[in-house]
Amino acid sequence: MMLTSPSLSRLPGIAHAFFTREGGVSQGVYASLNGGLGSGDERARVVENRKRMAASLGVAPECFATVFQVHSPDAIVIDKPLDEGARPHADAMVTRRPGLAIAVSSADCGPILFADVEARVIGAAHAGWKGALTGVIEATVEAMEGQGARRDRIRVALGPTISRAAYEVGPEFTARFLENEKANARFFAPSSRQGHAMFDLPAFIGERLRKAGVERVEDLGRCTYADEALFFSYRRMAHRGEADYGRHLSAIALKA
């Protein structure tokens, strides 16, 4: 039902999980642990799935917080549960409150969990190519620092993300990254299709973390596109012409 990071698992007072698609009640293309409130799945099934995720982290269902993700560089600080009917638009959260799980959804983008156990500050970020390029990682680190964390103490785990082998992009995509920084060329490999390239999102995320001063980074190395049994994938759905797809949730909490 879930994957964990060995490095985060060693930290005292932290509960975390990268939930897979296993262990829920959803059916069809959403089978079975779909956590996406924005998907076309039956809401009652999604709510039940989220209850199961909250329970596995030892928090109450109402203390399992997610935001309305918009592929932005925005990170917010929260100190209380969020109203599901009025979730703020953002792509990362930071908290100091024990017993409050913060979670991000993904289905190819990079789910990143952060922790500074000495400061008792945690973070969770959704980093697709756009968020990673425009600064969601840096914003999360800065928000954690604002709550007393130190970037040299922060430990990070990157969960299941689409791999370079499955992420073909067009020339306009590559150009956008090269315009930002010429050195970004190293994150692109030749594709079998002329004018296209294979983009290494996990490596790009790792580089942005290191540039932000976060050195202790663990990549679980799991590809969402390649492993259909465990993971949802937006790109796999698009390639097959399916109507919709499920979303994973990746969450972290300070134990009460």
QUIRA-V500062 format. One record per residue. N is the residue number from 0. SS is DSSP state (H for helix, E for strand, - for the rest). PHI is phi in degrees with one decimal (none if undefined). Layout:
# QUIRA-V500062
n=(N;N)
ss=(SS;SS)
phi=(PHI;PHI)
This chain:
# QUIRA-V500062
n=(0;1;2;3;4;5;6;7;8;9;10;11;12;13;14;15;16;17;18;19;20;21;22;23;24;25;26;27;28;29;30;31;32;33;34;35;36;37;38;39;40;41;42;43;44;45;46;47;48;49;50;51;52;53;54;55;56;57;58;59;60;61;62;63;64;65;66;67;68;69;70;71;72;73;74;75;76;77;78;79;80;81;82;83;84;85;86;87;88;89;90;91;92;93;94;95;96;97;98;99;100;101;102;103;104;105;106;107;108;109;110;111;112;113;114;115;116;117;118;119;120;121;122;123;124;125;126;127;128;129;130;131;132;133;134;135;136;137;138;139;140;141;142;143;144;145;146;147;148;149;150;151;152;153;154;155;156;157;158;159;160;161;162;163;164;165;166;167;168;169;170;171;172;173;174;175;176;177;178;179;180;181;182;183;184;185;186;187;188;189;190;191;192;193;194;195;196;197;198;199;200;201;202;203;204;205;206;207;208;209;210;211;212;213;214;215;216;217;218;219;220;221;222;223;224;225;226;227;228;229;230;231;232;233;234;235;236;237;238;239;240;241;242;243;244;245;246;247;248;249;250;251;252;253;254;255)
ss=(-;E;E;-;-;H;H;H;H;-;-;-;-;E;E;E;E;E;E;-;-;-;-;-;-;-;-;H;H;H;-;-;-;-;-;-;-;-;-;-;-;-;H;H;H;H;H;H;H;H;H;H;H;H;H;H;H;-;-;-;H;H;H;E;E;-;-;E;-;-;-;-;-;-;E;E;E;-;-;-;-;-;-;H;H;H;-;-;E;-;-;E;E;E;E;-;-;-;-;-;E;E;E;E;E;E;-;-;-;E;E;E;E;E;E;E;-;-;-;-;E;E;E;E;E;E;E;-;H;H;H;H;H;H;-;H;H;H;H;H;H;H;H;H;H;H;-;-;-;-;-;-;-;-;E;E;E;E;-;-;-;-;-;H;H;H;-;E;E;-;H;H;H;H;H;H;H;H;H;H;-;H;H;H;H;H;H;E;E;E;-;-;-;-;-;-;E;E;E;-;H;H;H;H;H;H;H;H;H;H;H;-;-;-;-;E;E;E;E;-;-;-;-;-;-;-;-;-;-;-;-;-;-;H;H;H;H;H;H;H;-;-;-;-;-;-;-;E;E;E;E;E;E;E;-;-)
phi=(none;-148.1;-110.5;-129.7;-93.2;-55.7;-69.9;-71.7;-64.1;-80.9;-82.1;-72.1;76.7;-120.5;-116.7;-154.0;-164.6;-106.9;-72.6;-95.6;-88.6;-96.0;101.4;-117.0;-116.8;-72.0;-128.0;64.8;-66.0;-93.0;-61.5;-128.1;-101.7;-80.8;-104.7;-84.9;-64.7;-90.0;-82.4;-87.8;-65.7;-62.8;-59.3;-61.3;-69.9;-62.8;-61.4;-64.3;-60.0;-67.1;-60.8;-65.2;-65.4;-59.1;-61.9;-67.2;-95.5;78.2;-120.5;-70.8;-55.2;-74.2;-103.8;-110.9;-99.7;-133.4;-107.4;-88.4;-80.3;-134.2;58.2;-103.4;-93.9;-91.2;-121.6;-120.3;-101.1;-125.1;-131.8;-155.7;-58.9;-97.9;-76.6;-59.9;-81.1;-141.9;-70.0;-66.9;-81.7;-170.9;-128.9;-157.0;-133.6;-135.7;-150.7;-115.1;-82.8;-65.4;79.3;-115.3;-87.4;-112.5;-135.9;-120.8;-102.9;-160.0;-157.9;144.9;-64.6;-88.4;-88.8;-120.0;-112.3;-123.5;-153.8;-118.6;-71.3;-67.3;-84.3;58.9;-129.2;-128.7;-146.9;-142.6;-134.6;-102.7;-122.7;-82.3;-61.5;-70.1;-63.7;-64.2;-70.8;-95.1;117.1;-65.0;-66.8;-62.2;-64.3;-65.8;-61.8;-64.7;-65.9;-65.6;-60.7;-64.2;-100.9;107.6;-75.8;-123.7;-63.1;-75.5;-102.1;-69.0;-107.2;-133.3;-128.8;-100.4;-85.5;-54.5;-143.8;-60.6;-91.5;-58.5;-62.9;-113.1;-115.7;-85.5;-131.2;-89.2;-63.3;-68.7;-65.8;-60.2;-60.5;-61.2;-72.1;-70.8;-65.7;-69.8;-165.1;-58.4;-66.3;-66.7;-57.5;-69.9;-93.2;-120.9;-119.8;-60.4;-106.9;-70.5;-93.3;-59.6;82.8;-107.8;-149.6;-105.7;-99.4;-99.3;-63.1;-58.2;-67.2;-64.8;-60.8;-59.7;-67.6;-64.7;-63.7;-64.5;-65.7;-82.0;90.3;-102.6;-96.9;-93.3;-121.5;-114.3;-107.6;-66.4;68.4;-109.5;-96.5;-67.2;-70.0;-76.7;-110.7;-68.2;-64.7;-104.9;-130.5;-77.6;-151.0;-60.7;-67.6;-63.0;-60.2;-63.8;-63.7;-88.6;73.2;-75.5;-76.6;-161.8;-154.5;-84.6;-124.2;-83.1;-118.8;-124.7;-137.3;-142.9;-146.9;-86.9;-66.6;-71.7)
